[in-house]
Amino acid sequence: MESYELLVKPSAAKELEAIPNKRERRGIVAAIRALSAAPRPYGCQKLSGSEKYRVRKGPYRILYQIDDDGRVVTVVKIGHRRDVYRGATG
């Protein structure tokens, strides 16, 4: 199976850098890298009201969009579960 190209928005990269725990940060990076091989892994969920998906990694969530025609996965937001969905639709 052909892999997808990974793009991370600059705002999402800043959110990743702001995570204080190195172990959690490494786990999130691994989960993002895995999206290139499987953009819809087991446990991912499509968000209602938008064309975004989310993957859980501990208390953090990774929100991303999938372009199947261009074979691109774009990470748009990374954050703690209590904050990440605020303003994420649309």
N, C-alpha and C positions, 0 to 999 in steps of 0.2 A: 504494500500500500504506500502510495506517495505521501510524503509529509507536507504539512502546512507551514507557511512562513509565519514567524512570530513577530508581532510589532507590539511595543509597550509605549503607551502615551507617556510623555514627560511627566505629567501630573501623577500617573500611576507609579512611575519610577521613584518620584519623591516620596510618595506614600509608603513604598516598600522600604526606602532608606530610613524612614522615620520609625520603623518597628524596632523597639529597643532590644528584643531578645534575638541573638544571632542564630540560635537553633531554629526558632520559628521562621526567621527570614530565609534560612537555607531551605527549609521545607517548602516554603511558598515558591521560591525560585525553582525547585525541583518540580512542583506541581505545574508551574507555568511552562517549563520545558516539555513536560509530558503532553501538554496540549497540542504540540506540533504533530505528534504521532496519532493522538486520539482527541480531537477537539470536543467530542461529546462522551467523556468517560463515564463509567458507572458512578452514579451519585450526583452528576451535574443536573442542574435544573434550569429550565427556561423561565425567565422572569416574565410575569404577566404584564401586559401593557407596553412591552418594548421587545426589540429583537436582540436582547442580551441574555447571556447565560451566566450561571454562577457555579463555582466550585468551592467547597468548604475545605479549609485546612486549619484544623484546631479552631480557635476562636476567631479566625480571620476568614474573609471571603474574597474571592477573586472574581471580578465581573469582567466579562469579555464578549466580543462580537465575533461572529464567524461569517466569512465570505467564502462560500463553497465554490463559486465560479472562479474567483481569483486565488483560491486556496490560501487564504490569509486569516489568521486569528489575531485580533487586536485586543490587548488587555487595556481596559478603560479605567478601572478603579480597583484599588486594593485597600481593605480596611477591616477594622474590628467589626464584628457582627452587629454591635449596637449602633454603629454609625454609618456603615457602608451603603445602606439603601436610601438614605436621605438624599434626595435630588438625583437619584440614579435612573429614573424613568425618563423616557423621551429621547 
